[in-house]
């Protein structure tokens, strides 16, 4: 090697090959009983005397009762026997008033089937009957439930099923029908690293992020609530499209003093859980935006107050301190919301597959179907049927559970101890 050449870096070690001996004898050690500190350490300290290798571990604690499972290799023939191990483990368990069961077998767990999904179930309450129906429907699609984990116990019961053996889309279709029949909310998402990647969450505003319809708040100050409601009814009957409806309703606000904007901002009521949802998403590094058929005079204020990354809406024209009864700029309608979702995703550097859209109305449908996950929040039946999943409880932060975030993680981040 010449003096001018840098020394070669040592080669990175190759990753170990997976074990090939699938028929090697193994023992499944199961421990049951009242939970207390030290049980897991005590079991493996006991097993260490027999020089076994750990193949798999699973532990669950429910209402103070522990179920601890350890899959280990059988003892090597060095004078000790499987019988010795069994006797020692049973003696240790009895000393702690625990129960032990040891099952002989060969190899590891059977390989999981192709196609893996997370199925999140929200119940208020979650009944045994509905849980049985969900499990049966998963089985009917060829899926196998590999694990069940509780995400939250309030304000709703949220549990997650890890499912393999069936495709995500087929599972989503089957469970959407089941959800409607049994009255629970079910979301199905593909498993994998993408679930943990940075995401973009975009929400509708009226009746989603907030409890109000902004046009109605303005109409109350203009004394034209009945007229605005009549135009809205025309739009709902299909007699007017969104843009026609918007122009007709805004025209009724002509002459209103611009000072009413501050009054409307003060009257806006956030949906329960909205602050928690946004705060938690931001802490996780997600980007959050809103799109609205309402008005920038309100959404800009929400963006600043809540620390949102993106906001877009229609803009009321103001001349000489008065509303003119017109809007300026491009109209944010059904197609516009989907277009803005794509624009926000491009600016955020997030692929559409990693976006989440939340909305309640028919004018949100294009956005919901464009996103990787479209969530119908307390929506009309037609929207619930068309979206990927629906949430029918009045707490916006339940959307966090659909992303695999637990209530405990949210509260820990907030410094709250349950």
SULUR-V358775 format. One line per field, one symbol per residue. ss: DSSP state (h for helix, s for strand, l for the rest). phi: phi as a letter, one per 30 degrees, with the letter a starting at -180 (. if undefined). A space follows every 10 residues. Layout:
ss->???
phi->???
This chain:
ss->llllllllll llllllllll llllssssss ssssllllhh hhhhhhhhll lllsssssss ssllssssss ssslllllll lhhhhhhhhh hhhhhlllss ssssssllll lllllsssss sssllllhhh hhhhhhhhhh lllsssssss ssllllssss sssslllhhh hhhhhhhhhh hhllssssss llhhhhllls sssllsllls lllhhhhhhh hhllhhhhhh hhhhhhllll lhhhhhhhhh hlllllsllh hhhhhhhlls lllhhhhhhh hhhlllssss ssssshhhhh hhhhhhllls sssssssssl lsssssssll lllhhhhhhh hhhhhhhhll lhhhsssssl lhhhhhhhhh llssssslll hhhhhhllss sllllhhhhh hhllllhhhh hhhlllll
phi->.dddcddddd ddddddddec ddcddbbccc bbkddadjdd dddddddddc hdcdcabbbb bbhiccbccb cbddeddbjc bddddedddd dddddchccb bbcdabicdd edddibbccc ccbbcccddd dddddddedd djdbddabbd cacadbdbbb ccbbjbdddd dddddddded dcibcbbbbd dkdddcddbc cbcdcdibdb dccddddddd ddibeddddd dededddidb dddddddddd edcejddddd edddedddcd deidddeded ddddidcbbb bbddbdecdd ddeddciddb abadbddbbh ibddibcbid dccedddddd edddddddic dedccbcbab cddcdddddd ddbccdchcd eddedcddab bccdbdddee ddcicddddd ddddiccd
